[in-house]
Amino acid sequence: MRVSRYVCLRLVVNWKVYCFESSFMNHTLAARSAIGFRRAGVYALVFAVVWLLVVVAQATEPLFASVWLWPLDAVLAGLLVRYRLAIQPVLCWLLIGAALVLGAYSWDGSLNEAATFAVGHGLPIWVAWSVLMRADVLDGLRKPESTVRVLIAGLVAALVGVVVALMLNPSQWGMEPLSRGTFNAFLGQWLGYCVLLPVILLLPGSRDRRLRSRFVLPTLSRAGALLMPVVVLCLGLILYFTLRGPGGVAFLIPGLIYGVFVYQLATTVRMSLIAVMVAILGPGRLGLFVDGTWPLGWEGSWPMASLQIGLLLSVAMPLLLSSLLAARNDLIAALNVALDHDDLTDALSRSAFVRGTQEYLQQLPAAKHGNALMMLDIDHFKALNDNHGHAAGDIVLREFARVIKATIRPGDLFGRLGGEEFGVVLPNTSVQDSLVAAERLRRAVESIRLYYDSDEPLQISVSIGVVHTSQAPRATLDELIEIADEAMYEAKRGGRNRVRLSQGRLRS
């Protein structure tokens, strides 16, 4: 009988294990299939995008031939760096090579020319990608070293592209080593990288978590100030087309430099792109060439090189200057944060807390429900320091501040006024809601448990005094702080770990 029960039990257990393993395997296979489909979709997308870019580049080649510009390499390199793909690099580059071959073959129908095209453009793209991937250039180009890295990547990729073109087809574009045509081709490639790479790298990405400000219509004066760099740039373009000559590029620089001090870096970069594209495509398209020929003095390659160098400087100078200003602004913002925050608790410093509270109190129109001010003091903090040491006191202060900041609303102010005394401002909050919020803070602090030098947790509590602006409508900030401070001392005298609403009177 026991043997039969044992056999039955083993059968049941084995059956359950089999069902579990089957279910687990089915879920695993389903998950792997889903991942496989997603990866296949990414592979197909990479192939399709590269093929489409090749076809578009082949179709638009006559537009940029006058300045030896080839946008495909810079666009592809920028996209590969900006949208980093979670696929194998080797497979990714094989797909890119196949797409380059197919795109070139679908355009001219020669397999040999297509293979040469793929090698001649695939290598510069890979070089630019390698240089950029070795540094963090996805910081919004807000560091000068990132901008310099972009310019160097374009320089190296352009040099490799020209060398590879000479090796594969020395007669391409009539180029010979150290000839003027080779120099023009090199400058044109570098110009393409300098113009297009920053724009691609500053495109929004799916992994961005930056807060975007709400769009607000500017005032008339503000709109005029925002349009002034565009107006200056348009005047520069008019002078460039009217006076002609390679030196006319200098007329673009004032508008671009002006834009550096008015716009953000991304806007400055796009403005530079538009200016260069208009300068490149505008003369021929606007009919400023006489009988389809170059203007007087532009017949040789060296004037073209002068034009290319001028356009390079017109792009690089605003880009570097904008990066320097962005780095400076970030440093100033970091210093302001450090000055406005307590280094131990990361709460607002006393001066920053007072400044922010004054802004709320003087806000026009006044808050509908008024404003509430709280004074918080950790109970028995001196005894805690004496019994456990100042290191334990610092831990308690940091945890206390963390809990308070996690409990209040995003628009509320929380500052350290000195020692274990803190302040909280609740803007646009009624008296009853401020008492509810204070009680919520008290309970949150009461639930803190910290283990420091023993198995017994450190428990703390807080006494809170609350004053509402409706109780003392004519009181200054110093008087409100004094009233809330008196209410906090009443809470301590009443037994601590409690909330007291002031009666709107000052200490006698």
N, C-alpha and C positions, 0 to 999 in steps of 0.2 A: 504493500500500500504506500509506504514511504517512498519507494522507488518510483512509483507512478506519479506521486505528487511532485517529486523532484524533476522527473522528466517533463511533466506539464509546465512546471515553473520555468525550466530552462527554455522550453519552446516559446513561452510567452515573452521572456526576456530577450531571446534572440530575435523574435519577431519585432519587438519594439526598437531594438537596436538597428535592425534592418530598415525599418520605416524611417527612423531618424536619419540614418546615413543616406538613404535614398532622397529624403527631403532636402538634406544639407547639400548633397551633390547637385540636385536639381536647381536649388537656389544659386549655388556657386556657378553652375554652367550658364544659368540665365544672366547672372551678373557679368560673367566673362563675355557672353554674347553681346550684352549692352555696351560694355567697354569697347569690344571689337568694332561694333557698328559706329560708335562715336569716333574712334580713331580712323576708321575708314572714311567717315565723313570729313574729318580734318584733312586727311591725305587728299581726298578729292577736291576740297576747297583750295588747298595750297596749289595743286596742279592747275586748277581752273583759273585762279587769280594770276599766276605767273604767265600762263598762256595768253590770257586776255591782255595783260600789260605788254607782252611782246608784240602782239598784233597792233595795239594802240600805238606803241612806240614806233613800229615800222610805218604806220600810216601817217604819223605826225613828224617823221624825220625831216621832210622838206622845210617845216616851220623853223627848226632849230639848226639847220645846216649852215646858216650864215655865220653863226658863232661857234660851230663845232660842238654844240651841246647835245648830250644824249641823256635824257632824264631817267631811262629805265633802270640803270644800275643804282642810282641813288634812291629811287623809290623802293625798289626791292630790298636793298640793304636796310633802309629805314623801317620798312614793314616787318622784316624778320627780327629786328632788334626790339621794336616797339611792342609787337604782339608775340611774345615768346611762346612757342608752341610746345606742348607736353608730348612730343613725339621724338623718336630716335633721330639724332642729328644726321647720321649717315643716310638713313632713308629719306629724310627731308631734302638733303642736297641731291640725292639721286632723282627725286621727283622734280626738283627745280631744274636740274640738267635736262631731264626728259621734256619738261614743258618748254624750256628754251629751244630745244631742237625742234619740237613739233610746231611751236609758234613761228620760228624762222622758216621751216619747211612749208608750212601752210601759206606763207607769203610769197616765196620765190620759187618753191618747188625743187630746189637742189639740195640733196641730202648732204653733200660735201660742204656746201656753203652753210647749211644749217648747223652741222657739227662744229665748223670753225666759229660760227656766231656764238654757239653755246659756250665754247671754251673761252673765247675772247671776252665775253661778258660775265660768265660764271665766276671766273677767277677774281676779277676786281670786286664783285659782289661779296664773295667769300672773304676777301681780305678786309674790306670795310666792316663786315659783320664780325670778324675775329677781333679787330682792333676795338670796336665798340663794346663787344661782350666782355672784354677784360676789365671794364670799368663801369661804374654805375652812372650811366648817362640818362637814366629815367627818373632823375630827381627834378625834372622840369627845367634842366639846364640852369639851375639857380646857383651853380658854382662855376667860377671861371675855369677851373680845371676840366670840368665836363665840356664846356664850350671849346676849349683848346683841343680836347680829345676828338671832338667831332671834326674840327678843321684838319687835324692831323690824319684822321681816318680818311677823309676825302682826298688829302694830298697823296697818301700812300696808294690808295685805290686807283686814283687817276694815273699815277706813275706806272703802276702794274698794268693797267689797261692799255696804255700806250706801248709799253714794252711787249706785251703779249700780241698786240695788233701788228707790230713791226715784225715779230718772229713768225706769226702765222701768215701774214700777207703784207710784205714790205711795200707793195705798191698801193695799199689802201689809202684813199684820199690823197694820193701823190706824196705820201710821207717817206722821208728818208731820215736816218739818224742825224740828230742835231740840225735838222732843217727847220725853217720857219713854220712849215705845215705841222711838223711834229710838236713844236712848241704851242701852236694854236690848239691842236687837239688835246694836249695835256691841260692847258688852261681852261678849255671848254669843259673837259670832264671834271676838273676840280671845282669850277664854278657851279656845275650841276649839283655836286655833293654839298657844297656850302649853302646853296639856296634851298635845296629840297630836304636834306637830312634834318635840319632843325624843325621844319614844319611837320615832318612825319613823326619825329620823336615827341613832339608836343601834342599829338592827337590824343583824344580821350581813350582810355582803355577800360575793359570790362572789370579789371581788378582795382581800379581807382576807387579810393574811399574818401576823397577830398570833399569837404563840405562846399556846396555851391551856393553863393549868395542869391537871394531873391532879386529879380530884375526890377529896378525902379526907374521910372521915366525921369531923366535928368531935367533940371531947371533950364531955362533959356540960356542963362550965362554959362552954366556948366556944359550945355550942349555946344555952345560956341567955342569953349576952351577945348573940348574934345575934338572938334572939327578942324582946329587950326593946323595941326601937323599934316592933315590930309590936304588942306588948302596949300600949304607951303610946298608939299611934295608935288602937287599938280602943277604949280607954277614952275618948279624945277623941271618937270617933264616937258612943259611947253618950251622952256628955254633950250632944253636938250634937243628937241626936234627942230627948233627954229635955227639955232646957231650951228648945229651939227658938229662933227669932229669928235674924235675920241675923248678929248678933254671935257666934253659936255656932260660926262657922267658926274662930274663934281657938282653939278646943279641938283643932283638927287640927294646928296649927303645932308644938307641942312634939314630937309623935311624928315628924313629917317632919324637923324640925331634928335630932332625936336620930339618925334614920337617916342623915343626912349624914355624921356622924362614925363610923358603924359600917359602912355599906355603900359599895360603889363607885357611881360616878355613874349608871350604867345602872340599877342596882337602885333607887337613890333616885328616879329619874325614873318608873320603873314603879310604885313605891310611891305617888308623888304622883298618878299617873293613877288608880289604884285608889281612893284616898281621895276624889278629886273625883267620880268616877263614883258611888261609894256615897253621897256627900253629895247628888248631884243626883237619883239615882234612888231612893235609899233611903226617904225619908219617905213618898212616895205609895205605893210598893210594899209597905212594911211596915205600912201602915194607920195611920200616926201622924197623918194628916189627919182632922179631925173631919167626918164626913158629906161627904167629898170636897172640902172647902173649905180655904182657906189657914188656917194658925194665926193666932191673934189678933195683929193688927198687921202682917200681911203682905198686906193687901188691895191696896195701891197698888203702883206701879211702882218708887218710890224704895227701899222695902225690898228689892225684888228686885235693884236696882242695887247696894245695899249688900252683898247676898249674893254677887253676881258679882265685885265688887271684892275681897271677902274671899277668894273662891276663887282669883282671879288672884294675890293676894299669897301665898296658901298654896302656889301652884305656883312663882312666880317667885323667892321668897326662898330655898327650899331649892336650886333649880336654880343660882342665882347663887353661893350659898355653896359648893355642891358643886364648881362649876367653879373657884372660887378655891382651894379645898383641893386639887383635882386639879393645878392649875397650880403650886401651892406644892410638892406632892409631886414633880412632875416636875422642878422646879428643884432640889430637894434631891437627887434621884436623879442629876441631871446633875452637880451639884457633887461628890457622892460618887464618881462615876465619874472626874471630873477629878482628885480627890485620890488615888484609888486606882490611877491609871494614870500611867505615864511619858508626858509630852507628846510626846517624840520618837519612841519606838518603839511606844507604846500597849500596852506590856507592863505588868504589875502593878508598882506601886512597891514598894520594899523593905518598908515597913511592911505594905502589903496582902498581899504575898507571905508574910511571916512570920505574919501573922494567919491567912491561909488554911491554911498548913501546920500551924499549931498545932491548928486545928480537925480536920484529918485525923488528926494524931497522937493527939489526945485523944478520938477518936470511939469511942463505945460502942454495940454491941460492936465490938471491934477488927477491922480488915480481915482477911479470911481469908488472903490471900496477903501481907500486910504492905504497906509503902509504900516507895517508892524516891525518893531525892533525888539530883539531878544538879547539878553546878556546871559551867558552860560559859564558856570564855574564848576570844575571837577571837584567833587567832595573828597575831603581828607587827602588831598594830593601831597601835601607836605609830609604827612605821616607815611605815605607810600614811598616817597623819596628816601625818608630816613630809614625805613625798614628794609627796603629792597635795593636802594642805590639809584643814582641818577640815570643809569642805563635803562633800568626798568621804567623810570618815569618817562624817558624819551619814547620807549615802545608804547606806553599807554597813550601819550599825546598823539603819536602817529596813528594808532588804531582808532582813537576817539575822533580825530579829524577825518579819517577815512569813512567811518560810519556816518558822521554828520553829513559829509558831502554826498554820500550815497542815498541819504534820506531826503534831503531838501530838493527843491525843484531846480531846473537848469538856470532860471533867471534870478534865483535868490542869491544873496551875498553872504559869504561866510569868511570871517577874518579872525586872526589871532591878535588880541589886543594887548596881551602881555602875560607871561607865565602860563597858568592854567586857565586863564580867562579868555573867552571867545565871544564874538558877536555874530548874530544872524539877522539879516533884513529880509522881510517878506513883502515885496511890492504888490500893490493892488490886492490886498488881503483884508477881509473883515476881521473884527475882533474875535468872533466865535471861531472862524477858521484858523486864526493865528493861535488860539488856545489849543485847538485840535492838533495843529502842526507841532506845537511845543510838547504836547503830551506824547506824540509819536516819536519825537527826538528823545525824550526822557526814557521811553521804553526801549528804544534801540540801543541807547548807551547802557542801560541796565542789563541788557542781554549779552554784553561783551564778556568773554572769558579768555584770559590770557595766561599761558603757562610760561613762567620765567625761571625761577630758581627752586621750585618745589613741585610736588604733585598736586598741590592745591592751587586752583586757578586764581589769578588776580581779578577781582570784581570791582567795578567802579560804578559810580552814579554821578548824576549831574543835577545841580539846582539851576532853575531857569526863571528869570524875571522877564516879563513881557510888558511892553507899552505900545499903545496904538496912537497914531497921530490924531485920531478923533478925540482922544482924551486930553491932549494938550496941543490944540491946533496952532498956537502962536509960539510954541517952544522951539528953540534952536536945536541943532543936532547935539551939541554938548549937553543941553538940558535934557533931551530925550535919553541920552546915554546915562545921565545921572539918575533919572527917574527909573529906567529899567534896572540900573545897578541897585537901587534901593529895593525894588521888588525882588531881585535875586537874593539880597541879604535877608529879606523877610522869609523867603523860602528856606534859607539855611537855618534861620532861627526857629522855623516851624518844624524842623526835623530833617532837613535835607532831602534830596531825591524827590523833588516835587516842583510844581509849576505855580508861580504866583503872577496874577495880573495886577499891574500897578493901579493906583488910584489917581494917577495923573498929577501927583504933587512932588515937589522937590524935597530933598533932605533938609531938615531944619538945622 
